[in-house]
C-alpha cells in the first residue's frame, strides 16, 4: 500500500491500492502492442458500463449538435438524441423502441414529474407531451425530419424546458436540474469513482473524474456546496453497502463533513441546497445513532476503533443540522420524527442518551441469555430465580467493568463523566429485576440472602465507580447519585426477616388458640407427662430460633429481641391459659356459724350413744367443688371407697408438668438466643479479643423475663389449686369431713394419713421431678390449713376438752412426719417446721384453761372486759394465729366447759348448738 498520488485522496486520508488502468494500443513492431494510460473519459465510460457502440452514438450526436452552434447549456440532450439517431443505427426495431421510450421517460421526469420550475397541472405543452408518451407505448414515434409527431414533441419539450417563473427570458434550459432527478443522476456519476474490482477502493484518477463531472453542474443545477454534500454521501454510502469493512471510507466521510459544515454556515446557500443537506445528514445521523444506541453490540471489544469515528459522525451531523442549518420549525420537527434525532442538540446530552440506551440493551441481552427470551426490559422472574440472580449480578459486574475500561475512555472526549452515567443506568436495570425478585419472595432463605448480599456488593462497586468518575464534574457526581434509587438491601432484609418472624409467630398464635379449644390435659406419654400442645409450641420456638440463626445476615442482630418478645408473648398467653383453671378458695368449705358448745346437746348425745370403735355410724361431710354438704359414712362407702385422686386433680398435675416443661424448654431457647446473638455460631467475627477460637460465654439468659414471671406465678397458682383440691375435695371424706367428729379419741387422724399418703404417692408418680417439691409443699400447707379448720371451724359436730390436747399434738406430729424429708416426704424439715409453727401455736391454746383463754381474749379484744351488754365477736383477719382474737374465740367456741359457755353467752350472745 503506497501513498496516494491523488490530491483528493491525500486530503481524505485514502491510500492507493493498485496501478492506474492502462489501455492497449498498436505498436510499430509487428506482433507487439504497447499499453497507454486511459483517458478520464475512457475510465468514466468503463466505470459506467457504457458500450463503445453507445458511446459512438453519443459522440456523433454531440458533434452534430455543436456544429449547429448550440451551447451545452441550451442543449436538451434526450431531444437531440431522438432527432439525430435513426432506427437503422440499432440492431432491430424493438431495441430502438426501448431506447426511444427511455429518452421520453427522461424528458418526462425532468420536465413534468420533477421540474425545477413548478408546472401547472393544466399546462398545454405538458398535456400534449403526455399524449405523445401514450402513443409511443404501442409503437415508436416517427422521428424523421418532416414528421409531425417529432415537430410537436420538439415544440412541447422546448416550451417546458425554457419556462421561467417570473416570465423573464432565460439563457439556459431546465430539463435535468429538478430535485431529486438531478441528485439521482449526479450520484450515479459520483459512484464511478470506486474501483469495479474492489468496491472499497477509490480510483487514483478521482481528481480527473470529478473534473469531468464538473462539466455537468450547469445542466444538473449542481454547485460546489451541493457537490460536497453528494460526495460525502457517496463515500458514506459506499462504506455501508460494502459491509463496513473499509474504515478509510468512513474517515473520509468525516473529513468531508468539515467542508460541508463550513458550507452550511454560508449565508448565500439556496433552499434546494438546504433540502439536500438536511435529507443527507439526517440519513447519516440515523445510521450512526442506530449503532451508538447499542454500541455494545455494534462495537464489540475487538472493534471499538471505529466507535469514535461513528460517534464523531453522529455528533457532527447533529451539530450541522441543529446549529448550522436554518430550517423552519415544522421541517425540523419532521426531520426529528422521521430520522429519530434526539431532542436536545448538545453533544453531552446526546452522548448521555447513547450510553443509557446501549447499557440498557446490553443488560437486557445478558438477562435474556440467562433467563429465556423476553419481549422488553421488564423481565419476568421465575419462581426460584436465585441462581439466575446470582449469575446476573456477576455478569452485571463484568458489564460495568467492560464499560469503564473499554467504552468510557472513548466517550470521555464528549462527556465529562460517562462511567457515572453508565453505572447509574446499570444500577437501575438491576434494581428492576431485584425489585421483582423481592416482591415474589415468600420467605427469607439463605439463598435469597446470598442474592441480596450480591446486590449489595454490586451496588457498592457501582457507587465507587460513580464517585471515581465524577471527581472532575462540577457537583462531584451528586446529581448522578441522586438518580440512583438505593437497593436498601439491609432494609429489605430486615423487612423480610420481620415478615418471617411474624409468620412464625402467627403459626404460634394459631397453635395456642387451637390448644385453648381442644386441649384435654391428658399426658402425652408416661415418659412425657405434659400436654402435646406445649410440646408443639416449644418445638416451633426452638425450630424458629435455629432457623433464624441459620440465615446468615448481619441485620438479624437487630431482630433478636423482636423474636424473643414474640416468643415471650406466646409463652405468656399459653401459660395464662394453663393457669385459667379456677381458684383455691372455690375448694375451701364455708365457715360454719359460731356457736357455744353445749354438753346437753341432743345431737351430741345421740352421736356418742351411736358411736362405735370403727365409726361405722359416723356422718361425713362431702365437699363439692363449691361448698361442703353433710353425707353419711354409708353413702361415702357407696362411692366404692373413692380414696383416690380425682381425674380433675390429675389434669391439674398435667397442667403443672406442662408449665415446668415450658419453663425448662424456654431456658434452653433463651440460652440459644443469648449464645448465638453473641457470635457463638455463624460467619461473624470471633468474640475472642485475641482472634483465637470462639469461646462460649456463660451469660445468664435474659430474653424471656416476662414469660418466666408468668410461668412462675402460674406454677404457684396451679400448685396451690391442685393441693387445695386434693385436700379439701379428694381427701375431704377422711380429713375435714370426719377428723375429730364426735370426739377426738374416736376419730383420730390415722385414716386421714393413710389417704393422704396414697394421694401423695400418686402425685409423685404423676409429677415431674421439677414439679414435685413445690406441689408437695403446697399439699402440706393445704393439709395444715385443713387441720386448723377442723380445730377452729369444725362446726357443731366437734367439741374439745383440755384432755384432747395431747392426742391432737400427737396427730399433728404424725401429719408433719409425712412431709419431712427425714421421714416419707419431699419437703425439707426446716420448711415443715416453719409452716407448722402457726398450727402448733394454735394447738397449744387447746391446753390452756378456759379462764386463761377468756382472760387473753379480753385483753386482746378492746372493750370486752368493761362491756355491760353483749358485743360483736372479733372479726376474722384471714390468718389463724396464737395472737388473733378470732382464733382464741373459736377455741372457746369448741371448748366443752361451763366457763367457756357462760362467757360466750354473756359477752357475745352466741347461740347453743342443737
Secondary structure, DSSP 8 states (H G I E B T S, - for coil): -B---SHHHHHHT--B-S---EEEEE-SSTT-EEEEE--HHHHHHHHHT--HHHHHHHHHHHHHHHHTT--GGG--HHHHHHHH--GGGSSSHHHHHHHHHHHHHHHHIIIIIS-SS---TT-HHHHHHHHHHHHTTTS----STT-HHHHHHHHHHHHHHT--TT----SS--SS-STTHHHHHHHHHHGGGB-SS-TT-B-TTHHHHHHHHHTTHHHHT--HHHHHHHHHHHHHHHHHHTTS--HHHHHHHHHHHHHHHHHHT-TT--HHHHHHHHHHHHHHHHHHHHHHTTHHHHS-GGG-TTHHHHHHHHHHHHHIIIIIS---HHHHHHHHHHHT--S---HHHHHHHHHHHHHHHHHHHHHHHHH---SSSS----TT-HHHHHHHHHHHHHHHHHIIIIIHHHHTTT-TTHHHHHHHHHHHHHHHHHHHHHHT--S--HHHHHHHHHHHHHHHHHHHHHHHHTTTSTTTTHHHHHH-----HHHHHHHHHHHHHHHHHHHHHHHHHHHHHH-----S-SSS-S-HHHHHHHHHHHHHHHHHHHS--GGGGGGHHHHHHHHHHHHHHHHHHHH-S--GGGGS-------B--TT-HHHHHHHHH--TT-TT-EEEEE-SSSEEEEEHHHHHHT----S--HHHHHHHHHHHHHHHHHHHHHHHHHHHHHHTTTSSSSS--S-TTS-S---------TTHHHHHHHHHHHHHHHHHHHHHIIIIITGGGTTTTTTSS-TTTS-SHHHHHHHHHHHHHHHHHS-HHHHHHHHHHHHHHHHHHHHHHHHS-GGG--B-GGGHHHHHHHHHHHHHHHBTTTTSSB-HHHHHHHHHHHHHHHHHTTS-HHHHHHHHHHHSTTSTT-SS--------SS--TT-HHHHHHHHHTB-SHHHHHHHHHHH---B--
